[in-house]
Every structure is written in structure tokens, then in C-alpha cells.
């Protein structure tokens, strides 16, 4: 089964210009074209685009994604490089998750703070309350 660029865009929640950009950048090297230049996507192209989306969301730069795709095209001789790339990206995502956890801790604290203040009808309920050396008001 094949898909048009519009169908792929809808299926993956990407814009058509984004797909065209990925193609121009060489991220989807096996996309076929009709005689008039219309892109024809196969399931394997969609599967690759899902990996690209994952890597983009994880913060990987387009140039690094392109390198990964080039390595994948080179076959088994680049297995170690690809493995190392994903180990590095996993570490980056773990670091992002730690930062997000810290952010969530602050948000949770503020949710509790305002819940208590709303229930009391005033923020004065929190006057001079300290956690560690920090006053939260």
C-alpha cells in the first residue's frame, strides 16, 4: 500500500511542508516519486518518519538524525555508531526527564500552596512558612 504526502501528514500529525523539508534534507531517502515528481510513501517510509519524530521530540538535531539515517543506509558496518548514538540520546532524554521532574515538583508545590490558600480564602495562611531556607509565597 502507498500513501500520498497529505495522507502521511495526517497519519503522523505532521505538516506537508515538514515532510517536504525532511525529504529535501535527505531524511527519507527511499521515498519514490511518480513521473511528475509526486512523492509516494510506503509503510517503511512511515516507519522511518516515526523514528525521526521520536528523535526530534527527544531533542536530536536534524543533522544528527541525517547522520543516523546515512549510517543505517550503510548497513551493519555502522551498527556500533548507531548504538552509541542512541545511548547518547537516551542519556540526554534521561537528563530532560530529571529536569522535568524538578519542574513538576515546583508545580505540585504551587498547586498545593494555592489549594490551601483558596480553601482558607487568603494567602496569609502561608505567611512565614519556610521549607529549608526558602520562603514559598
N, C-alpha and C positions, 0 to 999 in steps of 0.2 A: 504494500500500500504506500502511496505517496501523498504528500501534503503540499499545499501552496504556502507561500510565506505568510499570508493572512491567517491561515489555519494554524500554523505553528505559533505565530504571535499570540493568538487567542488561547491555544492549548497551554502555553508556557507563561502566559501573562507578561509577555514582552512586547515592546512596540516593533512595528515593521522597520522603522529606521535603526533600531538597535540591532536587529537581525542583519540588516544590510551592512551596518558597521562591523559586526563580528565577521561577516563574510569578507569584507574588504581588508580586515586586519589579519585574515588567514586563520581565524579560529575554527572555522568549519570548512576544512579544505576539500571535503568529498561531496559537497553539495553539487548536484548535477544541474544542468541548465538545458532548457529547450533551445531549439534553433534561433528563436527570437530573444534569448537571454533570460527568460523567466526561470527563477530558481525552483527546483523540485526537491523537496526534502523527503528523506526516507526515515524510518524509525531509528536507524543508527545515528542519523544527524540529530534527531530529537534527543536521543540518549546522551550524545555528546553535549548538546546545549544544556541539558540538566546538570551535567558536571560543571560546565562553565558557569552556570548560575550559582551553583554551590560555592565555587571558588570565589566568584565576585562577592557574594554575600559575606564570605569569610574574610574579605579584605584583600584578596590577592590582586595584584596589578595585572592589567591586560597583557603587558609584555611578559610577565611570568607565566600567565595562562598560555600564551602563544608558545613559549619555550616548552611547556609541558606537552602541548599538542604536537609540536615538532618532534619531541623525544618519543612520544607514543607512536608517531609515524615511522620512526627509525627502528622500532621493534625491540627485541629482547636485549640488544646491546645497551639500552638506556634504562633498564629496569632499576638499577641502583639509584640513578639520578632522580627518577620519578618517585621512588620510595623516599629518598631523602627530602625531596620537595614536599611530599605530603607529611612527613614527620615535622618539618619546619612549620608547615601551615597548621598542623594540629596544635603545636606549641603556641602559635600566635592566637588561635581560637581559644585555647585554654586561658591565656592571659586576658583576652577580651571578656571571657566569662567571669574571671575573678573581678575585673573592673565593674562589670555589670552587677555582680553580687554586692559589691560595695555600694553601688548606686542604689540598688534595691533596698539595702539596709537603711540608707538615709530616707528613702521614700517611705518605707514601712514605719520608721520612727515618726516622720512628719504626719503620716496618716493617723497614727495613734495620738500624737500631740493634738491634732485638730479634732479628732473624735472626742477626746476628753474635754477640750475647750468648748466644742459645740454642746456637749451634754451639760456642762457647767454654765454655759451661756456667757463665758468670758475666758480670755486668755490669762487672766490674773491667777487662775488655778495653777499655772506653771511658774509663777514668779519665784525666782531664786532656786529653781530646781537645777541641779547640776548632774551631769554624767561625766565622770572623770574630772577633767579640768575645764570642760566645755559647758557653757550655759546654752541651753537649747530654747530659744524663744523667738 
